[in-house]
Amino acid sequence: MESRKLIPYSVFLPEDQHAKIKELAKTRKASGMIRDAVDMMLKGTDLYNSGYNKAINDAAKIVYDNKEAQMIAIKGKDIGSILTEQIESLEIKK
């Protein structure tokens, strides 16, 4: 890490994430891991983008495969397909 003043920033986390970060803190890895994750997200690295896009595709597949969502139609198109298209539009284009 380059030499610079570090400024504290507070974030609200679910309990499970907090517990994992607390464990990492025991080995002095928590702050660095969080800084790396924030850097990756802000820079939009390929690793971040591919992980993000995989999550988007997984979410779209869950909605599309939902039988109940396929039963409800709006203007002739099932709601599963409508929601899937909207979720897929969140994908980061290369």
TORLUM-469887 format. One line per field, with one value per residue (C-alpha): residue in three letters; residue number from 1; x, y, z; chain. Coordinates in pm, whole numbers, always signed. Example, Ala and Ser with C-alpha at 12.3 -4.5 7.8 and 13.67 -1.06 7.14 Angstrom:
BEGIN
type <- (ala,ser)
seq <- (1,2)
x <- (+1230,+1367)
y <- (-450,-106)
z <- (+780,+714)
mol <- (A,A)
END
This chain:
BEGIN
type <- (met,glu,ser,arg,lys,leu,ile,pro,tyr,ser,val,phe,leu,pro,glu,asp,gln,his,ala,lys,ile,lys,glu,leu,ala,lys,thr,arg,lys,ala,ser,gly,met,ile,arg,asp,ala,val,asp,met,met,leu,lys,gly,thr,asp,leu,tyr,asn,ser,gly,tyr,asn,lys,ala,ile,asn,asp,ala,ala,lys,ile,val,tyr,asp,asn,lys,glu,ala,gln,met,ile,ala,ile,lys,gly,lys,asp,ile,gly,ser,ile,leu,thr,glu,gln,ile,glu,ser,leu,glu,ile,lys,lys)
seq <- (1,2,3,4,5,6,7,8,9,10,11,12,13,14,15,16,17,18,19,20,21,22,23,24,25,26,27,28,29,30,31,32,33,34,35,36,37,38,39,40,41,42,43,44,45,46,47,48,49,50,51,52,53,54,55,56,57,58,59,60,61,62,63,64,65,66,67,68,69,70,71,72,73,74,75,76,77,78,79,80,81,82,83,84,85,86,87,88,89,90,91,92,93,94)
x <- (+0,+129,+209,-94,-314,-592,-932,-1185,-1516,-1810,-2028,-2330,-2282,-2496,-2389,-2234,-2008,-1912,-1816,-1596,-1422,-1370,-1193,-974,-891,-723,-460,-441,-596,-939,-852,-633,-898,-1166,-941,-861,-1231,-1318,-1030,-1143,-1500,-1405,-1158,-1399,-1132,-1206,-1215,-1479,-1676,-1680,-1792,-2059,-2183,-2195,-2412,-2642,-2672,-2738,-3012,-3170,-3170,-3339,-3616,-3653,-3671,-3936,-4255,-4484,-4320,-4389,-4760,-4824,-4838,-4843,-4937,-4874,-4529,-4464,-4334,-4031,-3911,-3980,-3785,-3505,-3455,-3446,-3193,-2975,-2970,-2764,-2474,-2150,-2069,-1706)
y <- (+0,+341,+580,+798,+906,+655,+798,+589,+513,+346,+85,-113,-487,-797,-997,-1280,-1042,-861,-1190,-1291,-952,-969,-1305,-1153,-866,-1110,-1180,-814,-883,-719,-358,-455,-692,-426,-163,-409,-485,-114,-45,-332,-206,+157,+67,-181,-447,-755,-969,-745,-715,-1090,-1160,-892,-1016,-1376,-1265,-1077,-1383,-1611,-1379,-1357,-1736,-1780,-1539,-1688,-2047,-1960,-2143,-1893,-1603,-1783,-1814,-1441,-1250,-879,-774,-1127,-1164,-1362,-1162,-1393,-1288,-921,-924,-1132,-871,-592,-779,-861,-492,-432,-635,-445,-428,-465)
z <- (+0,-86,+195,+265,+550,+614,+702,+897,+729,+899,+727,+845,+785,+837,+1144,+942,+747,+1066,+1232,+936,+928,+1303,+1253,+980,+1213,+1451,+1183,+1078,+737,+764,+677,+383,+247,+268,+107,-175,-229,-241,-482,-707,-709,-777,-1051,-1207,-1256,-1466,-1153,-994,-1319,-1381,-1023,-1043,-1381,-1257,-966,-1205,-1429,-1131,-1005,-1352,-1383,-1044,-1146,-1494,-1361,-1102,-1204,-1031,-1215,-1544,-1460,-1424,-1750,-1823,-2176,-2300,-2145,-1827,-1534,-1501,-1846,-1778,-1450,-1604,-1878,-1619,-1403,-1705,-1798,-1483,-1626,-1674,-2045,-2150)
mol <- (A,A,A,A,A,A,A,A,A,A,A,A,A,A,A,A,A,A,A,A,A,A,A,A,A,A,A,A,A,A,A,A,A,A,A,A,A,A,A,A,A,A,A,A,A,A,A,A,A,A,A,A,A,A,A,A,A,A,A,A,A,A,A,A,A,A,A,A,A,A,A,A,A,A,A,A,A,A,A,A,A,A,A,A,A,A,A,A,A,A,A,A,A,A)
END
